[in-house]
Amino acid sequence: MKARDIKKYLDQFNRPSNISPERWAKMKSWAYAAHAGAVKGLHWSYRVEIICPEQLEMFKNAEGKFLIPVSCLKVVNNSAMSGFFRTLLNQAVMLMENGLFDEADDCLTECELFVPFSQVVFEKRNAMFRLAAGEKLNGEEVSEKPLLKIGRPKLYELRSRARAV
């Protein structure tokens, strides 16, 4: 990716109304540095505070993978980010219910950035693995899915608990 391509990619993100233009420019410069460093193969060692979902998306490549180590990202607990967290959890639950466990795992991995909610993410991941094991264990047999029947009520319970957070 060339410098103008990186700039074009970052310019597609709209500035949230609660963030000043100066702060947004600073966020974009950090994201630009992350993209440029990833292209050059440089190691990222700076800690970045994430205050809005748009900023989090800027630190991903076009395929949706993080450019810097997730351990370098610190999500600030504010209303925008907690709403984004709930959206990610609900999306993970829907993916699990449809049997798309790899995609659900990607959503849950992103949810782990939200440290105060990590227990809910852990429980959802356990439910996902129970569902996946139930489907693999029983193969095409739709009539006999004991693990899936046990996992479903727990999954809905987790969804309602995530909404309460």
N, C-alpha and C positions, 0 to 999 in steps of 0.2 A: 504494500500500500504506500503510495506516495504522499507527500505532505499535503498536497491540495485535496487528495481523496480523503485523508483523515479530517481535514478542515470541513469538507463538504458533509462528511458523515456526522460530525459533531454539530454542524449548523442545523441539522434537521430536528434537533431537540429544542422544544420551546421552553423559554424561561417561565417558571411558576410565578404567579403574581406576588407571593409572599417573599420572594428573594430579590434583593437589589441587583441592578445591572452590574455593579462592580463585583459583587460576590459571585454572580453568575459567570462573569468573565474569568474570575480566578478558578472556578470549578472547571470551566472548559479548558483552561491552560493546563491543569493537572491531568485531565483526561487526555489532552493532546500528548502530554509527556508520556503517559502510560501507553498510548497507541504507538508513538514513535519508538519508545523503548522496546516494545514487543516486536516491532518490525526489525529492529537491530539486534534482538536477542539479549538485551540487557536485563539484569536482575533488578527487580523493584524492591526497595527497602524502606520506603516512606509510609507513614500511617496516614490514612485519609478518612476524614469524618464525612459520612454520607447523611445529608439532611433532607433529601427528597428522592422520590423514585426515579426521576429523570436523571439525576446525577448517578445513581446506581447503574442505570442502563448505559450511560456514557462510558463506563469502565468495562463494557463488554464488547466483543467483536461482533461482526455482522451475523455470525452463527449463534450468538447468545452465550458464549463462553467468556469467563472473566479473563482479562488481560494480565492482571496482577494477582498475587496470592490473596486468597480470601482473608487470611489472617491480618493483612494490612488494612482491611476495611473495618471501620467502626461506625455502626449505624446509630444515629442519634434517635432517642425515643421521643418522637413528636407525633402529632395527630396524622400527618401525611404518611409517615412511615408505618404507623400501626395499622392504618387503613390498607396500605399496600401489603402488609404482612397478612392481614385477614384475607385479602384477595388471593394471595399466593396459596394460602392454606386451602381455601375453597377450591381453587383450581387443581391443587394436588388431589383433593378428595374426589373431584369429578374424574380426573384421569385414572385414579385407582379403581373407581367404580366401572370404568369402561375397559379396564384391563391393560391400560398403558402404563405399566409399572416403571419403565425406564424414564419416561417423561415426568412421572410423578416424583421419582427420586431426584431429578434435576430441580424441580420446584422446592422440594423439601431441603435440598442442599442449600438453596438460596435462602430459605427460611431460617436456616441455622445462623445466619448473620445477625438475627434479631435475638440477642442473648437473653433478655428477660422472658422470652417465650419458648426457650429451647426445650422445656419439658413437654409442651404440647407437640412440638415437632417430633420429638423422640417417640411419643406415643403413636403418632400418625405413621411414622416409618415402621414401627412394629406391626401396626395393623396392616400396612401395605404388604409386608413380608408374609404375614399370615394368609392374606388373600392370595398372593402369588403362589405360595406353597400349596394352598388348597386347589388352585386351578391346575398346577403342574401335577399334583398327586392324582387328581381324578381325570386328567386328560379330557377326552370328549364326553365323558359321562356327565350329562347335565343333571340327571335325576339324583345322583349321590354326590353332594358337595358338603360334607360335614364341617370342614374348616371354614368354608365360605359362609355357611349359615351362622356359625359362631362369630365370625368376623364382622358381619354386616351390622348387627346392633351396636357393637363397639365402635364401628366407624361412624355411625350416625350420632352416637353419644359424643364422640370426639368433635364432630362438626359443630354440635350445639355448644360444646364447651369452648371451642375456638371463637364462636360468635360472642360469647360472654366476656372474653378477654378484652 
